Amino acid sequence: MGKSDQPRAPWSGKQTGRKRAIAESGTALAIIDTIHSGGLSAAGTGWGGARNRADRTSEYLTRRQCEGLIAAAARAQRMGLPFNRHWTIHYERAGVAEIDAGRFIGRLLKLAGDYARRHHGKIAAIWVRENGDGKGGHVHILLHLPAGLGLRGRTAHWVRLAGGERSARVSRVRSIGRGLTSADNGGEHYQQNAGAVLAYILKGADAETGATLGLTRHGERGLIIGKRCGRTQNIGQLLESDQLTHQLKPPSPRPNNAKMD
């Protein structure tokens, strides 16, 4: 993997909203207080975004989608499947069209899930597609991979198996926290970094949603065809008893989720 596959071109499609300079891993969520399961799809199929049809487009994450992603992340942690990888795939560079991106992402997650199952484990993941000026179509995946498993040398192969082409700077994986055991330990540093990276992938929220949820960075427009975000089924369904009072702590001055797999 290269040192970075994310261009530093400035963003030009920003909706009205606050934005401050942040560390590369993201910024902090303010307190997300008492998200009730009644506000989310019980089957986990409604908040993930439109299906992959050319006439179904969006430019921002909605409040419902953001709350669904936050709820899924909290559920993953309660289930003992905390996210320990931040995986970015620039699918446009791999020759994957916007209309095909949802299926491409689904295939990648199936390959990751099959890999985990072969080692008697399982994954959990949430993902958000973005399409920024100077970056093209790409997806951020927050992934739980079982302890002892790595992605080094696998992601490029999976991109090809999922329908992409070999190209430079397509896939990048970072660990969340100081190292790959940080999520399992669940300490304060991990919580700070997990909150930072979750907030980072929500930066495409519309201005009203960003302000409501206390996102420091939001309103970053990007045209997406079809499904804009999603999650694995095991963390999608919320029980009626699930009421999330989940506080994501501010990041440390320099959140460290930069360790490569």
NUKOL-517668 format. One line per field, with one value per residue: x, y, z of N, C-alpha, C in turn; residue number from 1. Coordinates in steps of 0.02 Angstrom, whole numbers, padded with zeros to 5 digits. Atoms other than C-alpha are relative to their C-alpha. Example, Ala and Ser with C-alpha at 12.3 -4.5 7.8 and 13.67 -1.06 7.14 Angstrom:
// NUKOL-517668
npx <- c(00045,-00042)
npy <- c(-00059,-00059)
npz <- c(00000,-00003)
capx <- c(00615,00684)
capy <- c(-00225,-00053)
capz <- c(00390,00357)
cpx <- c(00045,-00039)
cpy <- c(00060,00055)
cpz <- c(00000,00037)
k <- c(1,2)
END
This chain:
// NUKOL-517668
npx <- c(00042,-00036,00004,00067,00038,00050,-00028,00008,00033,00049,00070,00034,00072,00020,00062,-00007,-00011,-00065,-00053,-00063,-00055,00000,-00048,00020,00048,00067,00013,00040,00072,00028,00040,00059,00037,00063,00028,00048,00006,00058,-00020,-00039,00035,-00007,-00031,-00066,-00005,00027,-00042,-00064,-00006,00037,-00029,-00045,00036,-00027,00044,00000,-00062,-00001,-00060,-00019,00029,00056,-00004,00018,-00058,-00052,00019,-00006,-00071,-00021,00030,-00033,-00066,00008,00022,-00059,-00042,00034,-00003,-00069,-00028,-00019,-00037,-00072,-00031,00030,-00020,00023,-00009,00016,00026,-00003,-00067,-00001,00042,00068,00046,00043,00060,-00020,-00040,00032,-00013,-00072,-00013,00029,-00045,-00059,00016,00009,-00066,-00028,00037,-00021,-00067,00007,00034,-00048,-00040,00049,00018,00048,-00013,00055,-00024,00042,-00036,00028,-00030,-00011,-00019,-00024,-00041,-00070,-00008,00041,00039,-00037,00040,-00032,00028,-00024,00005,-00027,-00031,-00020,-00070,-00045,00007,-00024,00022,-00057,-00006,00065,00049,-00006,00029,00073,00026,00005,00053,00064,00016,-00042,-00062,-00061,-00021,-00036,00034,00071,00021,-00041,00027,-00031,00029,00033,-00032,-00073,-00020,00055,00031,00030,00073,00017,-00010,00055,-00018,00020,-00031,00039,00065,-00010,-00014,00060,00046,-00026,00007,00071,00019,-00031,00037,00065,-00009,00046,00067,00023,-00015,00047,-00017,-00063,00010,00041,-00039,-00061,-00058,-00041,-00012,00058,00021,-00045,00043,-00027,00054,-00003,00055,00018,-00008,-00053,-00032,00028,-00030,00011,00065,-00004,00005,00050,00066,00001,00055,00042,-00028,-00061,00001,-00071,-00026,-00068,-00042,-00064,-00044,-00042,-00062,-00061,-00025,-00021,00025,-00046,00027,-00037,-00041,00022,00005)
npy <- c(-00059,-00062,-00037,-00029,00001,-00052,-00064,-00056,-00055,-00032,00015,-00059,00010,-00001,-00033,-00042,00040,-00013,00046,-00020,00045,00058,00051,00039,00051,-00027,-00044,00032,-00011,-00021,00053,00022,00018,00038,00015,00054,00047,-00018,-00045,00037,00057,00060,00053,-00021,-00007,-00063,-00058,00008,-00041,00024,00055,-00021,-00016,-00061,-00056,-00010,-00034,-00042,-00041,-00003,00047,-00026,00012,00070,00040,-00011,00033,00071,00017,-00007,00055,00063,-00001,00014,00070,00042,00000,00039,00071,00024,-00005,-00070,-00012,-00006,-00020,-00050,00023,-00046,00027,-00046,00046,-00031,00014,00071,00010,00018,-00055,-00018,00042,00067,-00004,00035,00072,00008,-00002,00061,00057,-00007,00020,00073,00030,-00009,00045,00069,00007,00006,00064,00055,00001,00008,-00066,-00038,-00071,-00048,-00058,-00052,-00032,-00061,-00021,-00071,-00015,-00069,-00030,00018,00066,00050,00044,00042,00022,00010,00057,00014,00073,00043,00062,00037,-00004,00046,-00002,-00061,-00014,-00013,00045,00027,-00048,-00009,00060,-00004,-00051,00031,00050,-00035,-00031,-00057,00010,-00016,-00069,-00027,-00041,00016,00026,-00019,00026,-00026,00025,-00052,00001,00005,00063,00044,00026,-00056,00007,00053,-00027,-00047,-00055,-00068,-00020,00031,-00032,-00064,00010,00028,-00056,-00045,00028,00003,-00068,-00015,00028,-00033,-00070,-00013,-00016,-00067,-00051,00005,00061,-00011,-00043,00035,00054,-00027,00017,-00058,-00002,00026,-00039,00010,00028,00047,00035,00073,00036,00061,00005,-00045,00027,00064,00035,00072,00017,00019,-00059,-00045,00004,-00023,00025,-00053,-00023,-00038,-00072,-00013,-00062,00017,-00059,00011,-00049,-00037,00034,-00027,-00051,00031,00069,00043,00059,00001,00059,00041,00073)
npz <- c(00000,00000,-00062,-00004,00063,-00004,00022,-00046,00035,-00043,00014,00025,00000,-00070,-00018,-00059,-00061,-00030,00017,-00029,00017,-00044,00016,00058,-00018,-00008,-00056,-00052,-00005,-00064,-00029,00036,-00061,00001,00066,-00011,00056,00040,00054,00049,00029,-00042,00040,00021,00072,00023,-00008,00034,00059,00059,00038,00053,00061,00028,-00015,-00073,-00016,-00060,-00007,-00070,-00047,-00037,-00073,-00011,00017,-00050,-00062,00011,-00003,-00070,-00037,00020,-00031,-00071,-00007,00012,-00060,-00053,00019,-00002,00067,00011,00062,-00009,00063,00043,00067,00053,00068,00055,00051,00067,00027,00019,00059,-00019,00013,-00057,-00001,-00022,-00061,-00056,00008,-00010,-00072,-00028,00015,-00043,-00068,00000,00000,-00068,-00044,00014,-00029,-00073,-00017,00008,-00061,-00055,-00026,00040,00007,-00004,00037,00029,00055,00029,00064,00012,00069,-00006,00053,-00004,-00029,00034,-00042,-00047,-00056,-00064,-00036,-00068,00001,-00052,00023,-00060,-00021,00033,00073,00031,00069,00043,00057,00020,00024,00072,00031,-00009,00047,00067,-00003,-00005,00064,00014,00037,-00037,00010,-00058,-00050,-00004,-00065,-00057,-00063,-00060,-00063,-00040,-00065,00002,00032,00015,-00061,-00035,-00003,-00048,-00067,-00010,-00045,00017,00063,00054,00005,00032,00071,00032,00009,00051,00067,00015,00019,00065,00056,00002,00022,00055,-00025,00019,-00051,-00056,-00037,-00033,-00057,-00049,-00031,-00029,00039,00014,00072,00034,00058,00056,00051,00049,00036,-00004,00032,-00037,-00073,-00023,-00059,-00019,-00056,00003,-00029,-00071,-00043,00028,-00032,-00068,-00041,-00027,-00063,00012,-00002,-00001,-00028,00017,00004,00032,-00032,00046,00015,-00028,00047,00063,00001,00036,00031,00062,00008,00055,-00007)
capx <- c(00000,00057,00082,-00083,-00219,-00316,-00276,-00255,-00352,-00459,-00646,-00756,-00930,-00968,-01143,-01168,-01099,-00954,-00788,-00624,-00453,-00441,-00321,-00326,-00427,-00572,-00651,-00758,-00945,-01034,-01146,-01274,-01409,-01544,-01570,-01727,-01748,-01915,-01821,-01733,-01788,-01821,-01767,-01613,-01657,-01731,-01593,-01452,-01494,-01574,-01549,-01426,-01535,-01480,-01632,-01598,-01468,-01418,-01294,-01291,-01316,-01484,-01514,-01596,-01443,-01322,-01420,-01427,-01238,-01209,-01330,-01247,-01075,-01136,-01220,-01059,-00965,-01096,-01088,-00900,-00865,-00784,-00718,-00530,-00497,-00533,-00529,-00540,-00566,-00560,-00673,-00675,-00487,-00519,-00636,-00798,-00942,-01053,-01204,-01105,-01023,-01152,-01133,-00944,-00942,-01058,-00939,-00790,-00877,-00928,-00747,-00694,-00832,-00783,-00603,-00657,-00772,-00632,-00543,-00700,-00735,-00851,-00846,-00954,-00948,-01028,-00987,-01015,-00986,-00916,-00884,-00779,-00698,-00523,-00553,-00688,-00799,-00734,-00800,-00750,-00777,-00763,-00731,-00714,-00592,-00559,-00398,-00252,-00315,-00235,-00276,-00101,-00085,-00271,-00361,-00292,-00342,-00516,-00538,-00505,-00619,-00757,-00747,-00616,-00457,-00280,-00226,-00112,-00180,-00347,-00350,-00287,-00309,-00275,-00296,-00409,-00317,-00135,-00133,-00238,-00269,-00331,-00512,-00512,-00444,-00575,-00480,-00503,-00381,-00476,-00643,-00576,-00509,-00665,-00770,-00656,-00660,-00848,-00873,-00756,-00860,-01017,-00946,-01065,-01214,-01322,-01303,-01460,-01414,-01236,-01292,-01423,-01301,-01159,-01043,-00899,-00871,-01021,-01106,-00980,-01078,-01051,-01167,-01200,-01304,-01396,-01354,-01253,-01215,-01245,-01198,-01181,-01341,-01278,-01274,-01420,-01571,-01609,-01713,-01859,-01766,-01616,-01605,-01434,-01359,-01191,-01061,-00914,-00769,-00664,-00507,-00336,-00236,-00164,-00277,-00170,-00260,-00121,-00040,-00048,-00105)
capy <- c(00000,00175,00301,00384,00361,00515,00674,00835,00940,01071,01040,01158,01085,01136,01174,01306,01235,01246,01171,01175,01105,00930,00786,00666,00537,00656,00760,00728,00704,00802,00702,00603,00588,00454,00393,00285,00129,00197,00323,00187,00048,-00106,-00218,-00115,-00092,00082,00198,00131,00236,00219,00066,00069,00148,00286,00392,00381,00509,00605,00739,00725,00604,00627,00634,00462,00390,00471,00410,00237,00234,00296,00166,00026,00078,00077,-00092,-00166,-00113,-00186,-00350,-00361,-00315,-00143,-00066,-00086,-00041,00113,00051,00177,00115,00234,00131,00258,00237,00050,00077,00047,00156,00248,00143,-00016,00047,-00024,-00200,-00180,-00134,-00279,-00400,-00329,-00354,-00530,-00571,-00498,-00596,-00758,-00730,-00705,-00858,-00969,-00924,-00951,-00765,-00633,-00454,-00302,-00145,00020,00114,00283,00330,00500,00586,00740,00858,00798,00629,00543,00406,00319,00232,00236,00071,00054,-00130,-00253,-00392,-00531,-00527,-00608,-00575,-00447,-00365,-00338,-00414,-00454,-00293,-00271,-00450,-00423,-00264,-00364,-00507,-00381,-00312,-00175,-00152,-00147,00033,00134,00213,00124,00044,00105,00025,00106,00036,00133,00180,00152,-00024,-00171,-00225,-00052,-00089,-00249,-00156,-00021,00113,00300,00325,00200,00280,00450,00386,00284,00440,00543,00423,00398,00586,00596,00479,00580,00741,00722,00759,00905,01068,01047,00869,00918,01057,00948,00806,00922,00874,00996,00952,00932,00993,00919,00884,00737,00665,00480,00363,00230,00175,00306,00211,00043,-00084,-00270,-00359,-00416,-00236,-00166,-00226,-00134,-00212,-00114,-00105,-00022,00159,00229,00358,00348,00482,00486,00572,00708,00646,00665,00809,00691,00538,00393,00278,00282,00114,00010,-00171)
capz <- c(00000,-00033,00102,00062,-00066,-00017,-00116,-00020,-00145,-00058,-00045,-00144,-00120,00059,00120,00254,00415,00534,00486,00579,00542,00612,00621,00474,00569,00596,00732,00884,00896,01028,01142,01042,01173,01182,01005,01016,00912,00854,00747,00650,00535,00641,00498,00464,00281,00278,00338,00231,00079,-00092,-00198,-00341,-00474,-00592,-00544,-00356,-00308,-00152,-00105,00085,00227,00311,00498,00491,00405,00528,00678,00602,00580,00758,00826,00727,00791,00970,00945,00873,01028,01145,01048,01073,00891,00907,00748,00736,00553,00448,00269,00126,-00053,-00201,-00312,-00453,-00472,-00484,-00631,-00534,-00594,-00469,-00518,-00474,-00314,-00193,-00263,-00264,-00079,-00038,-00124,-00029,00137,00089,00051,00219,00305,00220,00274,00455,00453,00389,00550,00657,00677,00609,00552,00584,00479,00433,00275,00192,00011,-00037,-00202,-00172,-00296,-00334,-00251,-00353,-00288,-00133,00022,00205,00296,00485,00511,00653,00607,00733,00832,00745,00569,00455,00289,00224,00050,00039,-00001,-00177,-00219,-00147,-00250,-00408,-00353,-00317,-00493,-00482,-00581,-00514,-00491,-00378,-00220,-00219,-00047,00121,00292,00459,00634,00752,00910,00954,00882,00833,01013,01062,01019,01121,01271,01248,01343,01339,01196,01088,01130,01080,00916,00878,00907,00796,00649,00663,00659,00510,00402,00446,00373,00225,00338,00283,00380,00485,00533,00572,00687,00772,00806,00857,00716,00703,00521,00407,00248,00126,-00032,-00149,-00281,-00250,-00357,-00257,-00082,00011,00170,00251,00383,00404,00453,00622,00687,00589,00685,00845,00983,01053,01217,01135,01189,01154,01268,01185,01217,01099,01185,01104,01017,01091,01013,00883,00865,00810,00691,00564,00593,00435,00431)
cpx <- c(00044,-00009,-00068,-00034,-00054,00031,-00014,-00033,-00052,-00070,-00035,-00075,-00030,-00066,00013,00006,00069,00051,00065,00053,00002,00057,-00028,-00054,-00070,-00005,-00046,-00074,-00014,-00042,-00060,-00045,-00065,-00029,-00044,-00004,-00059,00017,00038,-00042,00012,00035,00068,00007,-00021,00049,00063,00007,-00038,00035,00040,-00037,00024,-00043,-00005,00067,-00007,00065,00026,-00026,-00058,00009,-00015,00060,00055,-00017,00004,00072,00027,-00027,00034,00069,-00004,-00020,00059,00043,-00032,00002,00070,00033,00020,00040,00074,00038,-00041,00028,-00030,00015,-00023,-00023,00001,00068,00007,-00046,-00071,-00045,-00044,-00060,00015,00033,-00031,00013,00073,00017,-00028,00045,00063,-00014,-00014,00067,00033,-00035,00018,00068,-00005,-00031,00047,00044,-00045,-00016,-00053,00018,-00062,00026,-00056,00040,-00038,00037,00006,00022,00023,00040,00073,00013,-00037,-00036,00043,-00046,00045,-00036,00032,-00015,00026,00027,00025,00074,00041,-00004,00023,-00025,00058,00005,-00065,-00045,00003,-00031,-00076,-00031,-00009,-00057,-00070,-00020,00041,00062,00060,00022,00035,-00047,-00076,-00022,00049,-00034,00039,-00032,-00029,00027,00075,00024,-00060,-00033,-00037,-00075,-00021,00008,-00053,00014,-00021,00028,-00038,-00067,00005,00011,-00060,-00052,00022,-00011,-00073,-00026,00026,-00042,-00071,00005,-00043,-00071,-00020,00008,-00046,00015,00065,-00006,-00039,00040,00066,00063,00040,00010,-00061,-00014,00045,-00037,00037,-00057,00012,-00061,-00012,00015,00060,00038,-00033,00037,-00011,-00063,00003,-00002,-00053,-00065,00005,-00060,-00041,00028,00063,-00014,00071,00013,00075,00041,00067,00047,00041,00065,00058,00028,00022,-00024,00044,-00037,00036,00042,-00028,-00005,00056)
cpy <- c(00062,00036,00031,-00007,00053,00067,00055,00060,00032,-00016,00063,-00005,00000,00038,00043,-00043,00015,-00052,00027,-00049,-00056,-00046,-00045,-00051,00027,00047,-00035,00013,00031,-00057,-00014,-00032,-00035,-00005,-00061,-00045,00016,00046,-00034,-00057,-00062,-00056,00019,00010,00069,00057,-00003,00039,-00031,-00057,00026,00007,00068,00061,00013,00029,00039,00038,00002,-00061,00034,-00013,-00074,-00046,00007,-00034,-00076,-00024,00003,-00058,-00066,-00004,-00017,-00073,-00047,-00004,-00041,-00075,-00029,00000,00072,00009,00011,00017,00056,-00013,00048,-00031,00052,-00041,00030,-00011,-00072,-00015,-00020,00061,00013,-00047,-00070,00000,-00038,-00075,-00015,-00002,-00062,-00060,00004,-00025,-00075,-00036,00006,-00046,-00072,-00014,-00010,-00068,-00059,-00007,00002,00067,00032,00073,00039,00063,00049,00033,00060,00015,00076,00010,00072,00022,-00018,-00069,-00053,-00044,-00044,-00017,-00007,-00057,-00003,-00073,-00030,-00063,-00037,00005,-00054,-00001,00068,00008,00011,-00053,-00029,00050,00010,-00059,00002,00052,-00029,-00052,00032,00036,00061,-00018,00019,00071,00025,00040,-00011,-00016,00021,-00023,00031,-00034,00059,-00005,-00008,-00062,-00044,-00031,00055,-00007,-00053,00024,00051,00058,00068,00022,-00030,00035,00068,-00007,-00028,00055,00046,-00028,-00008,00069,00018,-00027,00029,00071,00018,00014,00070,00047,-00006,-00060,00009,00042,-00036,-00052,00025,-00019,00063,00009,-00032,00042,-00008,-00041,-00050,-00039,-00075,-00029,-00064,00006,00040,-00028,-00066,-00030,-00074,-00017,-00013,00060,00048,00001,00020,-00030,00058,00028,00042,00075,00021,00068,-00005,00063,-00018,00056,00037,-00037,00030,00050,-00027,-00072,-00043,-00061,-00013,-00063,-00045,-00073,-00033)
cpz <- c(00000,00066,00010,-00066,00001,-00019,00050,-00033,00045,-00022,-00022,00003,00069,00008,00061,00062,00026,-00023,00028,-00022,00050,-00019,-00055,00017,00012,00059,00049,-00010,00068,00027,-00045,00052,-00016,-00069,00009,-00060,-00044,-00057,-00055,-00028,00041,-00038,-00024,-00074,-00024,00002,-00041,-00063,-00058,-00033,-00059,-00066,-00024,00018,00075,00020,00065,00002,00072,00038,00037,00075,00015,-00015,00052,00066,-00006,00005,00072,00041,-00016,00031,00074,00011,-00011,00062,00056,-00014,00004,-00068,-00015,-00064,00015,-00064,-00032,-00070,-00052,-00068,-00050,-00060,-00070,-00032,-00022,-00058,00016,-00008,00062,00006,00027,00068,00058,-00003,00013,00074,00034,-00012,00043,00071,00004,00000,00068,00049,-00009,00030,00076,00019,-00008,00062,00062,00034,-00043,00000,00020,-00035,-00013,-00055,-00026,-00064,-00003,-00072,-00004,-00061,00011,00029,-00039,00049,00044,00059,00062,00036,00069,00013,00065,-00033,00062,00015,-00035,-00075,-00026,-00071,-00048,-00055,-00024,-00035,-00075,-00037,00006,-00047,-00069,00000,00001,-00064,-00017,-00039,00045,-00017,00063,00044,00001,00071,00055,00063,00058,00061,00039,00071,-00008,-00036,-00007,00061,00038,00008,00050,00072,00018,00046,-00026,-00067,-00059,-00008,-00034,-00075,-00038,-00011,-00055,-00070,-00019,-00021,-00069,-00058,-00004,-00026,-00060,00023,-00023,00060,00060,00043,00039,00063,00055,00038,00030,-00036,-00016,-00075,-00035,-00062,-00061,-00054,-00044,-00031,00001,-00035,00040,00073,00023,00059,00018,00059,-00010,00039,00075,00047,-00026,00036,00073,00036,00027,00065,-00008,00002,00012,00032,-00005,-00008,-00031,00023,-00052,-00013,00038,-00051,-00067,-00001,-00044,-00026,-00065,-00010,-00054,00020,-00039)
k <- c(1,2,3,4,5,6,7,8,9,10,11,12,13,14,15,16,17,18,19,20,21,22,23,24,25,26,27,28,29,30,31,32,33,34,35,36,37,38,39,40,41,42,43,44,45,46,47,48,49,50,51,52,53,54,55,56,57,58,59,60,61,62,63,64,65,66,67,68,69,70,71,72,73,74,75,76,77,78,79,80,81,82,83,84,85,86,87,88,89,90,91,92,93,94,95,96,97,98,99,100,101,102,103,104,105,106,107,108,109,110,111,112,113,114,115,116,117,118,119,120,121,122,123,124,125,126,127,128,129,130,131,132,133,134,135,136,137,138,139,140,141,142,143,144,145,146,147,148,149,150,151,152,153,154,155,156,157,158,159,160,161,162,163,164,165,166,167,168,169,170,171,172,173,174,175,176,177,178,179,180,181,182,183,184,185,186,187,188,189,190,191,192,193,194,195,196,197,198,199,200,201,202,203,204,205,206,207,208,209,210,211,212,213,214,215,216,217,218,219,220,221,222,223,224,225,226,227,228,229,230,231,232,233,234,235,236,237,238,239,240,241,242,243,244,245,246,247,248,249,250,251,252,253,254,255,256,257,258,259,260,261)
END
